[in-house]
Amino acid sequence: MFENILGQQKIKKILASQIKSGKIPHAYIFMGQNGVGKKLTAAEFAKILNCTTNDFMKTDNGACGKCQNCEKISKNIHPDFHLIDFAKQAEMLDEDLEKQKTLKIETIRHMQKEVATKAHEAKWKFFVIEPAEKMNAAAANCLLKTLEEPPENTILVLAARHKETIPQTIVSRSQTLFFQPLEQDQISSFLMLNHSLSADKSQEIAALSEGSLEEAEKLIDGNESKGISLWLKLKTQDMYISEILELSRNLSRDREKALEYIDAMTAEAKKDFRLYPKSAADSLDLLTRSRAMLLQNVNAQTVLDNLFFDLKDIKDNSSTLKI
C-alpha cells in the first residue's frame, strides 16, 4: 500500500496496519513541511478505502489507480473527497486568493454541511484541511464540534506545518503523524524519472530542496525559484564564509542573473516584512540598495559580498528572521 508515496515508511506502515485491521481513527493531523507528501498520502488513503477494483481487506496492493473512484480522487473532482484550503475558501467567499490569510469559520461551517450529508459515490468520505495551522480561533472551535461527534465512515485530515496554533482540544482528538523531510536520493531519483533531468542536475536541486519535493520542482523553473531558495537558506542556515564568497563570485559573473536573484529575494523579504516589520526592514533595505548599485554598474562581486555578509549579520542577531 501507498507505493506511490515517496519515503515516509513509518507512516505508510501505520496507516496500512490501521486499514487492514479496520480500526481507523476519524481524525488525523499530518504534520510536516510542505512538499513531503501530506496531501498525496491523504488522497492515496482515500483511494485505498474507496477503490472498487482492489479490496483492501484482501490485498496489500493498495488502490488500483484506474477505477472511477481512484481517478476522480486523483483529479480532485470526487464528490466525497474534499480539499478545504485557501483556494476553496476564496471561491466560496468570492474573494481574491491572495487575500486568504486564515481559514475562517464560514469555510468550516460549509464543510460541516458536507460532513453531515450521506456519501454520494464512495463508502468513505474524506475532508483534507490545509493549512490547518491557519484556522482562526472561531474556525477551530467550530471544527471541534465535528470531531466530538464524527459521522460514520468519515475521515478528517488536518495537514499542517506545525501545531503550535492548533488548539490542544483538537490535537487530543486526532492522531498526529509526523512526516519527515525526504532524502536527497529520493528527490533526485524522482526528478530524473519525472522531469528527465541529468543525475548531476537532479542531485544539485535535491541538495537545495531541504527535503521538500515541492521546493525541488520549483527550483527546476529557473532563477526566480533559485532566488527564493537562496533567501530561505540565507535567513535560516549558518553559512561558512567560504560558501558566501563562492556564492557571491558565481552570481557576480552575470549581472542580469544577479538582479533576478535579488528581485526574487526582495519579493520574499516583503512577505517577511508584513509579518516581522522590525527585523525584516533592514533586510529589505539592503536588497533595495544592492539592486540600485547593480543597476549603476558598481562592481557586482563587491555589492554581493556586502549584501550576503550583511544579511548574515542580521540573521545572526535576529531570532524572528529565522522563520
MOURFEN-V218495 format. One record per residue. RES is the residue in one letter. PHI is phi in whole degrees, -180 to 180 (NA if undefined). D_CENTER is the distance of its C-alpha to the mean C-alpha in whole Angstrom. Layout:
[[RES:PHI:D_CENTER] [RES:PHI:D_CENTER]]
This chain:
[[M:NA:23] [F:61:19] [E:-63:20] [N:-83:18] [I:-97:15] [L:-72:15] [G:61:16] [Q:54:15] [Q:-61:19] [K:-63:20] [I:-66:17] [K:-62:19] [K:-66:22] [I:-63:22] [L:-65:21] [A:-63:23] [S:-65:26] [Q:-65:25] [I:-63:25] [K:-67:29] [S:-82:30] [G:80:29] [K:-99:28] [I:-108:25] [P:-61:24] [H:-85:23] [A:-146:20] [Y:-129:17] [I:-116:14] [F:-93:11] [M:-107:10] [G:158:8] [Q:-66:5] [N:-67:2] [G:83:5] [V:-113:7] [G:104:8] [K:-65:8] [K:-71:9] [L:-64:11] [T:-66:13] [A:-62:14] [A:-66:15] [E:-66:17] [F:-57:18] [A:-64:20] [K:-63:21] [I:-59:23] [L:-72:24] [N:-115:25] [C:-63:27] [T:-95:30] [T:-102:31] [N:-100:30] [D:-86:31] [F:-64:29] [M:-83:32] [K:-114:34] [T:-140:31] [D:-102:29] [N:-79:27] [G:78:25] [A:-80:24] [C:-75:26] [G:80:24] [K:-121:27] [C:-69:28] [Q:-61:28] [N:-62:25] [C:-61:23] [E:-66:23] [K:-67:22] [I:-66:19] [S:-59:18] [K:-89:19] [N:57:17] [I:-125:21] [H:-78:22] [P:-68:24] [D:-112:23] [F:-122:19] [H:-120:18] [L:-101:14] [I:-101:14] [D:-139:12] [F:-63:13] [A:-64:14] [K:-64:16] [Q:-65:18] [A:-62:19] [E:-65:21] [M:-67:22] [L:-92:23] [D:56:24] [E:-125:22] [D:-71:20] [L:-60:17] [E:-64:17] [K:-86:18] [Q:-83:16] [K:-112:15] [T:-137:16] [L:-85:16] [K:-101:20] [I:-63:22] [E:-61:23] [T:-69:20] [I:-68:21] [R:-64:24] [H:-62:24] [M:-63:22] [Q:-63:24] [K:-64:27] [E:-70:25] [V:-60:25] [A:-75:29] [T:-85:30] [K:-75:31] [A:-62:29] [H:-84:29] [E:-131:29] [A:-111:27] [K:-83:28] [W:-111:25] [K:-102:23] [F:-124:19] [F:-130:17] [V:-110:14] [I:-103:13] [E:-153:9] [P:-88:8] [A:-64:12] [E:-72:12] [K:-97:13] [M:-65:16] [N:-78:19] [A:-60:22] [A:-64:24] [A:-66:21] [A:-64:20] [N:-65:24] [C:-67:24] [L:-62:22] [L:-57:24] [K:-62:27] [T:-69:25] [L:-68:24] [E:-74:28] [E:-133:29] [P:-72:27] [P:-67:28] [E:-67:29] [N:55:27] [T:-126:24] [I:-123:21] [L:-109:18] [V:-119:15] [L:-98:13] [A:-92:9] [A:-146:8] [R:-82:7] [H:-153:11] [K:-120:14] [E:-61:17] [T:-99:17] [I:-89:17] [P:-56:21] [Q:-60:22] [T:-63:24] [I:-80:21] [V:-59:20] [S:-70:23] [R:-101:23] [S:-130:20] [Q:-94:20] [T:-93:17] [L:-118:15] [F:-96:14] [F:-88:11] [Q:-87:12] [P:-57:11] [L:-74:13] [E:-75:16] [Q:-59:17] [D:-64:20] [Q:-65:17] [I:-66:15] [S:-60:18] [S:-63:20] [F:-62:17] [L:-66:18] [M:-65:21] [L:-76:22] [N:-102:19] [H:-125:20] [S:54:23] [L:-90:23] [S:-69:25] [A:-61:25] [D:-65:25] [K:-67:23] [S:-66:20] [Q:-67:21] [E:-62:21] [I:-68:17] [A:-60:16] [A:-67:18] [L:-90:16] [S:-79:12] [E:56:12] [G:80:11] [S:-113:8] [L:-66:9] [E:-60:7] [E:-67:8] [A:-61:12] [E:-69:12] [K:-66:12] [L:-69:14] [I:-66:17] [D:-76:17] [G:128:20] [N:-66:20] [E:-62:18] [S:-67:15] [K:-67:17] [G:-65:18] [I:-64:15] [S:-64:14] [L:-64:18] [W:-60:17] [L:-62:14] [K:-67:17] [L:-63:20] [K:-94:18] [T:-123:17] [Q:-117:19] [D:-86:23] [M:-102:24] [Y:-71:28] [I:-59:30] [S:-63:31] [E:-65:27] [I:-65:28] [L:-65:31] [E:-67:30] [L:-60:27] [S:-62:29] [R:-63:32] [N:-66:30] [L:-71:28] [S:-70:32] [R:-70:33] [D:-133:32] [R:-61:32] [E:-64:30] [K:-63:27] [A:-61:27] [L:-64:27] [E:-63:24] [Y:-63:22] [I:-64:24] [D:-61:23] [A:-66:19] [M:-67:19] [T:-63:21] [A:-61:19] [E:-70:16] [A:-63:19] [K:-65:20] [K:-64:17] [D:-64:17] [F:-61:21] [R:-65:20] [L:-94:19] [Y:-133:21] [P:-57:24] [K:-69:26] [S:-78:24] [A:-87:23] [A:-61:26] [D:-65:28] [S:-63:25] [L:-64:25] [D:-65:29] [L:-60:29] [L:-64:26] [T:-64:29] [R:-69:32] [S:-65:31] [R:-63:30] [A:-62:33] [M:-68:35] [L:-64:34] [L:-68:35] [Q:-91:38] [N:65:38] [V:-66:38] [N:-48:38] [A:-63:34] [Q:-67:34] [T:-64:35] [V:-60:33] [L:-71:30] [D:-56:32] [N:-63:32] [L:-61:29] [F:-69:27] [F:-71:29] [D:-66:29] [L:-64:25] [K:-63:26] [D:-62:28] [I:-63:26] [K:-61:23] [D:-65:26] [N:-109:28] [S:-139:25] [S:-73:23] [T:-74:21] [L:-77:20] [K:-86:18] [I:-83:15]]
